[in-house]
Amino acid sequence: MKSNKKTIYLDNAATTYTDERVVNAMLPYFGTMYGNPHSLHSYGLDAQKVVDISRESVAHILSCTPQEIIFTSGGTESVNLAIKGVAFSKGSGHIITSKIEHPAVLRTCEFLEKNGFTVTYLNVDKDGIVNPQDVQKAITKNTILISIMYANNEIGTIEPIQDIGNIARKHNILFHTDACQATGSLSLDVSHLNVDLMTLNGSKVYGPKGVGILYTRNGVTLQPLIHGGGQEFTMRSGTENVPAIVGFAKAMEYAHREKKKENKRLIQLRDTFITNVIKTIPKSFLNGHPTERLPNNVNISFLDVEGESVLLYLNEKGIAVSTGSACSSKELEISHVLDAIGLKHDAAHGSIRFTIGRKTTTQDLKYVLTVLTPIIETLRRISPVKVKKSEIRK
Ligand SMILES: Cc1ncc(COP(=O)(O)O)c(C=O)c1O
């Protein structure tokens, strides 16, 4: 934002800013150290060295080997590589996923359905939790892959990944988790998570945009989607984005190191904000699981208002939030996630996602509440919709 107006950014699930320490670590690789990692001269060798160091650093955080880390252009590409990569290598089969996945997963699965694969989209409960027993029941002799997200980008609910991974392992079925939203705050130790494939994203963890990772367990066969020079162990051809890889690895190092303290701070801010909003603004309620949720996620429905209007009024006051996921913010349909947790159309329409971040303070959230309360009151005065409490859920 260009003006001097006070601004409060509460859309950290869409993207975080890039940490200054990360930017500084990246700068040399735009400047003097611009070599292509595949060149054989010193410029190339220096670039190769820093990519190797970055890969080792990420592998250390995931408790895996560097050869199991594939750098990509972001969450969407990693998800595509995981799901299509398994599907194309098997040739046919059945995939299990959930109704609340990010469009990167849902649209990829729909594409595969048009190409001969079958897909089961599991329901979730009212808090957005996938029941591992439902995963178990959906398995058929043709199931080749289970893909369930680690944490939901809209309502913040954390899924029982370990349990689902256990079931997948017992049946010898590959398990992918989209961990884009979990990258900065949850455990990424793949030896405990029971995952075979895991998608990570740089832009949610105070790293740069346009860089991702697909963790691929040793022994998992993927069909690459991008063919060419054979980079990234032949899984993702194309000259590596060296500054972004360096930045992503640095961002993960900082997040990993500071996670314990920062999560505690975020959870306190989150829970105080939830309590205060619900206490102060009538006809408001929390979406997502009350405790099994990302430390920075607050998703609240305000009955009898349109989320888009709330977003625009808050934006006028310098406060950035989102309705549903960033990708669907421009559409007027209700979010598929709120639909899946059972909200009726009118009840889901006034839902706002506030995702707090490293720079959010107690004062910021107090200010947001003082601005939000009259906005909701004003919008309700002119609203033709009056939803009764009994009409919230389907
Ligand atoms: C859960 C989840 N998966 C996938 C993505 C896609 O990541 P990208 O936009 O970096 O491709 C996002 C980004 O919002 C996300 O939150």
The ligand as a Gaussian input file, in Angstrom:
#p B3LYP/6-31G(d) Opt

LIG

0 1
 C       -3.490000     -25.492000       0.788000
 C       -2.920000     -24.874000      -0.453000
 N       -2.555000     -25.665000      -1.475000
 C       -2.026000     -25.166000      -2.610000
 C       -1.822000     -23.817000      -2.779000
 C       -1.272000     -23.303000      -4.071000
 O       -0.013000     -22.721000      -3.927000
 P        0.591000     -21.742000      -5.061000
 O       -0.382000     -20.634000      -5.233000
 O        1.911000     -21.348000      -4.516000
 O        0.758000     -22.531000      -6.293000
 C       -2.189000     -22.945000      -1.736000
 C       -2.046000     -21.483000      -1.884000
 O       -2.884000     -20.711000      -1.415000
 C       -2.754000     -23.490000      -0.544000
 O       -3.120000     -22.712000       0.478000

